[in-house]
Amino acid sequence: MFHLSHRVLSRTNRFRRAAVPHTPSSAALSSIDQSTTADPSNTDETQDPQVFMDTVGETFEQHERAIAQLLSSKHKPFAVIDNFFPHTTIQALRNEAVRLRDNGNFVTSQSERNGVTYEKHNVEAMQLDGGDQYFDAPRLHEYVVQAARSLPSLLSNGDVELDGAYAANKLAVCMGDGASYDKHLDNSGNGDTRKLTALLYLNQPTWEPSLGGEFRLWYDDEKGEENIVDVAPVGGRLIVFFSDSLVHAVMPTGVRTSEDHRYALTVWLPTAKGVSDIEEDRAKEEKHWGNGSTLANEENGENIVKIW
């Protein structure tokens, strides 16, 4: 019998440590056959869940060095890991995401700025909550659970302490026609305890510049100089960063067919130290959106580093 032991919360915009977690139903999982298969991209719900979870755990361990660099101030405040999973696995995960959307699980994505909630144009999202959803997307659920188990051991060092038992997630899709995310921090305070963001792209292994949709980020280097980086949403690419300090956006997207829809799966881990551990940099906030504008396409393109 398999149980989603790590709670998958229904809060995507505001995650508070004191919130009562929504525990996914395990009744729907009790009939899962424990037969195993060596293919981690097998999306048959009769596969023993531990098979893919073991693969996920081993994959995080293989990339421990790249992820752990976040703990050093001498490195960039983000990690980009290519080919985290092979394309066959990414395609299987994407197929599950598409099935969830086809079955009506996605809703229009919302965001919040200065206390005002607004809908994102042509962006839809959902929360992986377990229960009956598991049968439509077993590998996606298992990835979320194992990511929450693996990341704390890779990054907790005393200064940073992550709580994998209270992970949250969001599965989102940008469907073109300029669909984007304004410049933001994943966690800008107000009781939110999310500390770490792990973002996995479920797209094709190549991404054409004409489709847009780059993950744009801003950070100051050791000299105090601002750097702007565009990261293409290539399938199998994992981006890891601290939720309360890295300013980022998603650039406007375009599509030709549904194959170009931009799917991304985010897992957030909260700090184990409570809200006092969350960085609140008012100077940074004033710099990036003090004039009320959060548009990311106002930058001089000549100064942007491209990771394609």
C-alpha positions, 0 to 999 in steps of 0.5 A: 500500500502506498501513501502520499506521506508528504502533504500536498497543500492547496495553497499556491500563492500564499503558504503559511507554516501555521496553515492546516495542511490538506492531506491527500486521500490515501483510500484511492491509492490502496488498490495499487498493485505493487508489481515493479518495472524497470522503466521509470517513465512508465505511467501505468498506475499499477507500477510500484510508486517506489520505483520512480521515487527511487529514480527521482531521489537518485537523480537529485543526489547526482546533482547534489553539487550543483544544487548545494552551490546555492549555499555559497555566496561565491556562486550565482543565487540560482542553479540551472541543471540540464537533462535532469531527466531524459526526454522520455521521462519528461514526455511521460510527465508532460503527457500526464499534465496534458491528461490532467488539463483535458480532464478539467483540473486546471483553472485560470492562474491568479497572482497578487500584487499590493493586495490586489488579485488578478488573473494571468492571461492565457495561463492555467494552473492546478495543485497536485493533491493526490486522491483520485488525481493520482490515477491520471498522473502517478509519476507527477505526484511521485516526483513532487513527494520525492523532491520534498524528501530529497531537497532538505538533505541537500541544502539544509546546513544550519543556516538554511533548514528546509521542512520537506513535510510541508511542501507545496506545488503548482503545475502550470501551462502558458498557452501563448498569445503573450501569456506571461508572469510579471516580475515578482518574488515567489515569497515577498513576506506577509506570513509566507514561509516558502524558502526554496523553489524547484522548477522543472520544465516539461517541454520539448528538448529544444525551445525556439526563440520565437516562442518566447517564454524565457525565465528572466531573473535579476541578481546583483553580483559580488561587485553589486552590479545587476545581472539579467539572465534569460533561461529558456524553458527547455524540457528536462531543465531544472531551476533551483533558487531561494523563493524569498530573494530571486526576482524573476518573471516569465516572458511573453509566450507564443505558440503554433500548436498545443505542442508549444504549450509551456508546461512547468512544475514547481515545488516549494519548500518552506523554512523550518525556522518560521517567518523570521527566516524569510528575507524581506528586502525593501530596497530590492522591492523598491528598485524593481517595482517601486514605480508600480511597474512589474513588466519584465520586457522593459530591459535593454536586451543587449545586456541580457545573458542568454542560457539556451 
